[in-house]
Amino acid sequence: MKKRFAAILTLAGLLTFSQAALGAVKGANEDPANTEVTDETLVVCLASEPSTLWGPAEGKVENECQIVNNTLMDGLVSLDKKTGDVIPRLATDWEWTDPTHCRFTLRDDVIMYDGTPLTADDVVYTVGIWTTYSGHNDTGMYIAGAEKEDDHTVTIEFTTPAPDLLAMLTWSNFGITTEDEVNAAGGLEKVGRNPLIGSGKYRFVEWVSGQSITVERNDDYWDKNWKGYFKTIKFTFTNDGSAREMAVEAGDVDVANDLPVAMAANFALNDNVQTIIYPFGQVMHLWYNMGEKAGATKDIRVRQAIEKALNLDALTAVGSAGFGEVALGYFPTDSKYYNAVYTPEELAVDIDGAKALLEEAGYGNGLELRILGLQDTVPLYTVIQENLKQIGITLTIETPDVPSFVAAANDGDYDLIQVGDYCTHRFPPVMMSLRWANINTFTIGGTKYTTEELENSIYAAIEEPDEAKAKEMFRGVEEYIKENTMLTNICPEMHGVVIANDLKGFTTMERGYLDVTNFYK
């Protein structure tokens, strides 16, 4: 975020922000840790109400659930946001005994919510929940089980070799609980709405459906280096981003989470609030349908023509609200596996070249295409629409609801689609959209259109023990993507948040989700 664009293109037109406005925006994970404790209450307004507060028992992974659950439960390991390194949490240390087995040594001073000490039995029980009820998603898909060695030693078995699986275990859905806690909360069917479980920084108090969720500081928390400034945290919900921001201005709310980036940027010079915009490890990719149901985009000349017509500077200005740079590779720039596969010159707009390719492909008289997205992609898609109009392509923008979007994406019912890929580390689902044949997760294009050689190259890079070698292996994959114009990288995806003027300690967790436990005044 050191270099920033000054032009921010929105649906209302081209707005030029001053350098003062851009400079007024803060990033994440910048403030020092809090050192004080008070009886004050923090009010956080989320974009929606979660359906559960413990997703693994229901086979779910929801953004808002992750944010609340992170206050209640601790995992075995955590992530240092400044270095990207895995660091101890409930486990003091660990060792890989072979490529798919990792032995963890547990802390001996952790007290669970029900007053019992943490033991290896609790880890074995929790891992069983992940694999039994969430075996179809990231929580349990890559874990085979866990085995107790003694009360403070447990080995987790993974289904695939992947050195960066430890980084995945830092996600909040991998929190540890006990069987007794779950039973006391009403069993697996009820614990999601009554999560008196875990050993986290806060404890669950109540959930008033449709209104709020309240948690209270755990004054017996095992990590004495952490200080929770706020005794109580109250979560409220509204899907209206403007309403969330206005609530902060009015003093009714302290944090308006998850605003569209362009909306958040509009408050940069508002003296009544603080604006925070930051990347979260995901790059926007424009995918071209090449599956069995593909139309004109199955022709590489059409894909190349579209890429030549795209004004990536304008798309980046919109997609990142002026706070990002054109993506020159598939991975984000702060990833250990980032490769600059493209040069800015290669990505320059070339209208004449694009028209010549369409003429050669038989579409010199025009072409109609459909792009599929959610409502928040409309500003980005509008720029793409205008870019393609210059070369004779009429682009129809379709914005279905989330279930319909996922179904259409999986079925290959589109021509173009923008989908990112969270890849700060070599998680097993990295480049998942290129591995349809071997991975049961979100896909692009439905029927497989990639090659076995490409899929094997991705798996080999994920499993490679040496980071430097893995980076070069990913470069090879990206060169193949580039040669076949399978997608166009646009820019880093960004989160936007508005907070009260007197707040400090804005920190994040996986996928850039808000970590509310470190706020202070």
Long-range contacts (C-beta under 8 A, 24 or more apart in sequence): 1-27, 1-277, 1-278, 1-279, 1-323, 1-324, 3-325, 4-322, 4-323, 5-313, 5-316, 5-317, 5-320, 5-322, 5-323, 5-324, 5-325, 6-322, 7-314, 7-317, 7-322, 8-262, 8-265, 8-317, 8-318, 8-321, 8-322, 9-314, 9-317, 9-318, 9-379, 9-383, 10-262, 10-318, 10-379, 11-378, 11-379, 11-382, 17-265, 17-268, 17-322, 20-269, 21-265, 21-268, 21-269, 22-268, 22-322, 22-323, 24-268, 24-269, 24-275, 25-265, 25-268, 25-275, 25-276, 25-277, 25-323, 26-274, 26-275, 26-276, 26-277, 26-506, 27-276, 27-277, 27-278, 28-81, 28-276, 28-278, 28-495, 28-506, 28-507, 28-508, 28-512, 29-81, 29-82, 29-506, 29-507, 29-508, 30-506, 31-504, 31-505, 31-506, 31-507, 33-226, 33-227, 33-505, 33-518, 34-227, 34-228, 34-229, 34-504, 34-505, 34-518, 34-519, 34-520, 35-227, 36-227, 36-229, 36-520, 37-217, 37-227, 37-228, 37-229, 37-231, 38-229, 38-230, 38-231, 39-231, 40-229, 40-230, 40-231, 40-232, 40-521, 41-230, 41-231, 41-232, 41-233, 41-234, 42-230, 42-232, 42-233, 42-234, 42-254, 42-255, 42-516, 42-519, 43-233, 43-234, 43-236, 43-252, 43-253, 43-254, 43-255, 44-233, 44-234, 44-235, 44-236, 44-253, 44-254, 44-255, 44-257, 44-514, 44-516, 45-235, 45-236, 45-237, 45-238, 45-244, 45-247, 45-248, 45-253, 45-255, 45-256, 45-257, 46-235, 46-236, 46-237, 46-257, 46-258, 47-237, 47-238, 47-239, 47-241, 47-244, 47-257, 47-258, 48-237, 48-239, 49-209, 49-210, 49-237, 50-213, 51-192, 52-192, 52-193, 53-192, 53-193, 53-195, 53-204, 53-207, 53-213, 54-175, 54-177, 54-191, 54-192, 54-195, 54-197, 55-134, 55-139, 55-173, 55-192, 56-126, 56-129, 56-130, 56-133, 56-134, 56-139, 56-140, 56-173, 57-129, 57-133, 57-182, 57-188, 57-191, 57-192, 58-133, 58-192, 59-133, 59-134, 59-136, 59-137, 60-134, 60-137, 61-134, 61-137, 61-138, 61-139, 61-173, 63-258, 63-511, 63-513, 64-235, 64-237, 66-171, 66-172, 66-173, 66-509, 66-510, 66-511, 66-513, 67-172, 67-235, 67-257, 67-513, 67-514, 67-515, 67-516, 68-213, 68-215, 68-235, 69-172, 69-173, 69-175, 69-195, 70-172, 70-175, 70-200, 70-509, 70-513, 70-515, 70-516, 70-517, 71-200, 71-201, 71-202, 71-215, 71-233, 71-516, 71-517, 72-175, 72-195, 72-197, 72-198, 72-200, 72-202, 72-203, 72-204, 72-215, 73-172, 73-175, 73-176, 73-177, 73-197, 73-198, 73-199, 73-200, 74-110, 74-175, 74-176, 74-198, 74-199, 74-200, 75-169, 75-170, 75-171, 75-172, 75-174, 75-175, 75-176, 76-104, 76-106, 76-123, 76-169, 76-174, 76-176, 77-166, 77-169, 77-170, 78-170, 79-167, 79-170, 79-509, 79-510, 81-507, 81-508, 84-167, 84-334, 84-336, 84-424, 84-425, 86-166, 86-167, 86-169, 86-170, 89-170, 90-118, 90-176, 90-199, 94-166, 96-163, 97-155, 99-161, 99-463, 100-144, 100-157, 100-158, 100-159, 100-160, 100-161, 101-155, 101-156, 101-157, 101-158, 102-155, 102-156, 102-158, 102-165, 102-166, 103-149, 103-153, 103-154, 103-155, 104-153, 104-154, 104-155, 104-156, 105-152, 105-153, 106-151, 106-152, 106-153, 106-154, 107-152, 107-222, 108-152, 109-222, 110-199, 110-222, 111-199, 111-220, 111-222, 112-177, 112-178, 112-181, 112-197, 112-198, 112-199, 113-181, 113-196, 113-197, 113-198, 113-199, 113-203, 113-218, 114-178, 114-180, 114-181, 114-184, 114-196, 116-178, 116-180, 118-176, 118-199, 119-151, 119-152, 120-148, 120-149, 120-150, 120-151, 120-152, 120-153, 120-154, 121-148, 121-151, 121-178, 121-179, 122-176, 122-177, 122-178, 122-179, 123-148, 123-154, 123-156, 123-176, 124-148, 124-154, 125-177, 125-178, 125-179, 126-175, 126-176, 126-177, 126-178, 127-156, 129-188, 130-174, 133-188, 134-173, 136-440, 137-441, 138-168, 138-171, 138-173, 138-427, 138-429, 138-441, 139-173, 139-174, 141-428, 141-440, 141-441, 142-168, 142-428, 160-428, 160-462, 160-463, 161-463, 162-426, 162-427, 162-428, 162-462, 162-463, 163-426, 163-463, 163-464, 163-465, 164-425, 164-426, 164-427, 164-462, 165-427, 165-428, 167-424, 167-425, 167-427, 168-425, 168-427, 168-428, 170-509, 170-510, 171-509, 171-510, 172-509, 172-510, 172-513, 175-200, 201-226, 201-228, 201-517, 202-228, 202-233, 202-517, 205-232, 211-236, 212-236, 212-237, 226-517, 228-517, 229-505, 229-519, 229-520, 229-521, 230-519, 230-520, 233-516, 233-517, 244-498, 245-273, 245-498, 248-272, 248-273, 248-498, 248-499, 248-500, 249-273, 251-500, 253-500, 254-499, 254-500, 254-503, 254-519, 255-497, 255-498, 255-499, 255-500, 255-503, 255-514, 255-516, 255-519, 256-497, 256-498, 256-499, 257-497, 257-514, 258-495, 258-496, 258-497, 258-514, 259-496, 259-497, 259-498, 260-376, 260-496, 261-319, 261-320, 261-321, 261-323, 261-494, 261-495, 261-496, 262-318, 262-321, 262-379, 262-496, 263-496, 264-321, 264-496, 264-497, 264-498, 265-321, 265-322, 265-323, 265-496, 267-498, 271-501, 272-501, 273-498, 273-499, 273-500, 273-501, 274-498, 274-499, 274-500, 274-501, 274-503, 275-496, 275-497, 275-498, 276-496, 276-497, 276-498, 276-499, 276-506, 277-321, 277-323, 277-494, 277-495, 277-496, 277-497, 278-494, 278-495, 278-508, 278-512, 279-320, 279-323, 279-324, 279-332, 279-334, 279-492, 279-493, 279-494, 279-495, 279-512, 280-422, 280-493, 280-494, 280-495, 280-508, 280-511, 280-512, 281-332, 281-334, 281-335, 281-422, 281-423, 281-424, 281-511, 281-512, 282-332, 282-420, 282-421, 282-422, 282-423, 282-492, 282-493, 282-511, 282-512, 283-327, 283-329, 283-330, 283-331, 283-332, 283-420, 283-421, 283-423, 283-489, 283-490, 283-491, 283-492, 283-493, 284-319, 284-327, 284-380, 284-418, 284-420, 284-489, 284-490, 284-491, 284-492, 284-493, 285-330, 285-418, 285-419, 285-420, 285-421, 285-487, 285-488, 285-489, 285-490, 286-310, 286-384, 286-416, 286-417, 286-418, 286-487, 286-488, 286-490, 287-416, 287-417, 287-418, 287-419, 287-433, 287-444, 287-445, 287-486, 287-487, 288-415, 288-416, 288-485, 288-486, 288-487, 288-488, 289-412, 289-414, 289-415, 289-416, 289-417, 289-444, 289-445, 290-445, 290-449, 290-486, 291-412, 291-445, 291-446, 291-447, 291-448, 291-449, 292-412, 292-446, 292-447, 292-449, 293-411, 293-412, 293-413, 293-446, 293-447, 294-412, 294-415, 294-445, 294-449, 295-369, 295-415, 296-361, 296-363, 296-367, 296-369, 296-415, 297-369, 297-415, 297-416, 299-361, 300-484, 300-485, 301-357, 301-358, 301-360, 301-361, 302-357, 302-358, 302-361, 302-363, 302-367, 303-485, 303-486, 304-354, 304-357, 304-485, 305-353, 305-354, 305-355, 305-357, 305-358, 305-361, 305-391, 306-354, 306-388, 306-393, 306-416, 306-488, 307-347, 307-485, 307-488, 308-349, 308-350, 308-351, 308-353, 308-354, 308-357, 309-349, 309-350, 309-351, 309-354, 309-387, 309-388, 309-390, 309-391, 309-393, 310-349, 310-384, 310-387, 310-488, 311-349, 311-383, 311-387, 312-347, 312-488, 312-490, 312-491, 314-383, 314-387, 315-380, 315-383, 315-384, 315-490, 315-491, 316-490, 316-491, 318-379, 318-380, 318-383, 319-380, 319-490, 319-491, 319-493, 319-494, 320-491, 320-492, 320-493, 320-494, 321-494, 321-496, 323-494, 324-491, 324-492, 324-494, 325-491, 325-492, 326-490, 326-491, 327-489, 327-490, 327-491, 327-492, 328-489, 329-478, 329-489, 330-421, 330-423, 330-431, 330-474, 330-477, 330-478, 330-481, 330-489, 331-423, 331-474, 332-423, 332-424, 332-492, 333-492, 334-424, 335-423, 335-424, 335-425, 336-425, 336-467, 336-471, 337-423, 337-426, 337-461, 337-467, 337-470, 337-471, 337-474, 338-471, 339-471, 339-474, 339-475, 339-478, 341-475, 341-478, 341-479, 341-482, 342-482, 342-489, 349-387, 351-390, 351-391, 354-391, 355-391, 355-392, 358-391, 358-392, 358-393, 363-392, 363-393, 364-392, 365-392, 366-392, 366-393, 366-394, 367-392, 367-393, 367-394, 368-393, 368-394, 368-396, 369-393, 369-394, 369-395, 369-396, 369-415, 369-416, 370-395, 370-396, 370-398, 370-414, 370-415, 370-416, 371-395, 371-396, 371-397, 371-398, 371-414, 371-415, 371-416, 371-417, 371-418, 372-398, 372-400, 372-405, 372-408, 372-409, 372-413, 372-414, 372-416, 372-417, 373-397, 373-398, 373-399, 373-405, 373-417, 373-418, 374-399, 374-402, 374-405, 375-399, 377-418, 380-418, 380-490, 381-418, 384-416, 406-442, 409-442, 409-443, 409-444, 410-442, 410-443, 410-446, 411-446, 412-445, 412-446, 412-447, 413-446, 417-444, 418-490, 419-444, 420-493, 422-511, 426-461, 426-462, 426-470, 427-462, 428-462, 430-458, 430-462, 431-458, 431-477, 434-458, 434-477, 434-481, 434-486, 435-459, 450-486, 454-480
